[in-house]
Amino acid sequence: MKKTLYLKFMLAYFIFGVFCFIAVTVFVPNMTRERLIKEKAEALYSEATLISNTYASGLYTSETDLETVKTQLDALAVYLNSTIRIINPSGRLVLETQKPLNVEEVVIIDNFDPTAMGGSYYMVNTFFDTYSSNVLTVLAPITSNYMVKGYVAIHCDLGTIEASCNGLLRISYITLAIIMMLSVIILIFFTEIVYVPLRKITFATEQYAQGNMHYEFQVDSDDEIGYLAACLNYMAKQIAGTEDDQKKFVANVSHDFRSPLTSIRGFLEAMLDGTIPPEKHEHYLNIVLNETERLTKLTNGLLTLNNLNTKGMMLNRTDFNINDVIRATAASFEATCRSKTIAISLVLTGEEMYVNADLEKIQQVLYNLIDNAIKFSHHDSVIRVETSLKKNKLFISVKDTGIGIPKEDQKFIWDRFYKSDSSRGKDKKGTGLGLSIVKEIINCHNEHINVVSTEGVGSEFIFSLPLSKKSSEED
Ligand code: ADP
């Protein structure tokens, strides 16, 4: 493809050149010659009619003698660079300039026929074989008393017309040469502006097709080709990024699956080979059970994330009372809260507050946030779940007074598998998927979630939800 485009353009250029050459060497000379002959004929014809109305008619009315007319016409013929003849209708030559006047000698032009001109006022031929080569002839009748007494013929050698024609053609050839040179400039421009960038783009796409997504190239132009190159670069970067993310994701998944599996395997082998005595089996089996729970949680989390990604925006939106959902979710943590002597305080706006969202997914968001708040809270503390209204939106905050999140970790907590170092010791069951699921769900709703946290003081997660039409009208 690379070579042929250039070849095609070269071929087009060549064909263009050939056509220009044919036009200039064939059509233009013919048209120019015809034009010049016509112009010359027009000029001579007006001279001929002038002669027929003045000197020549005087000749037939015997106002002027032949000698005087001949002298005048001789001078005019020199001026016109032509030969002037006066011919009788019968074809007898009355006088011819540049030839001495001889009344005795009778010269007859054989086959003289003024109608041979057809409708035209000029002709290009040997004029009834009186010339050896073609001449331009105009013929004007001399009339007196409505009778044709004779004809004034002016003959002009075609050589002078050819000379001026060649002069004009030379200009056409020079113009053609200039046009061809200018089109070479267009060819160079095409190469620089279209062909070279196109080659770069083609080479880049070949690289991408071979999987080299990190290949970078530059096309410095702000036109469509530059834009195409920029888009292609951007696309490659995105794909490369996704590939890297996928690799990281698989590495994380493998790592997170491998550690519980290793410990399960270790404990079971130790039990089987007797390293762990039977009386301690129950203790270790509980640890194994915890690890399997963690694996189940991890698998469920991955499945949820996968569903969110593949289903994208497919939310099952309904209008529901968020206050009921918050109360029910908080209640599901009763046992955990009791064991840690943690209280959940609910500060809810209104008795009922209808939002428009996917109930199940919002329940999951609340569950994950409250679960984290409990996990990272100290014993005997209070977790506050609060709702507030602002501009047709309901803001829900889950606030704890736990360990908090270090500032440098805050931007990573939404990443899959991210667990801060400080939390690892306290939360062995954590998968690092909870907050990425939360973020994904809120994004699917086209809403936002933020965190405000201070290490050692506590964290607050706030997200927004759209009010249902019913609630916004009441508002
Ligand atoms: P995990 O399953 O480990 O809780 P998450 O995605 O829910 O995964 O959380 C990611 C990390 O964010 C946690 O490991 C923890 O370091 C931090 N984090 C989340 N919520 C809180 C919180 N309420 N207080 C302190 N740290 C938190």
Boltz pocket constraint, residues with backbone or C-beta under 6 A from the ligand:
constraints:
  - pocket:
      binder: B
      contacts: [[A, 368], [A, 369], [A, 372], [A, 373], [A, 376], [A, 400], [A, 402], [A, 403], [A, 404], [A, 405], [A, 413], [A, 415], [A, 418], [A, 419], [A, 420], [A, 421], [A, 423], [A, 424], [A, 427], [A, 429], [A, 430], [A, 431], [A, 432], [A, 433], [A, 434], [A, 435], [A, 436], [A, 459]]
      max_distance: 6.0
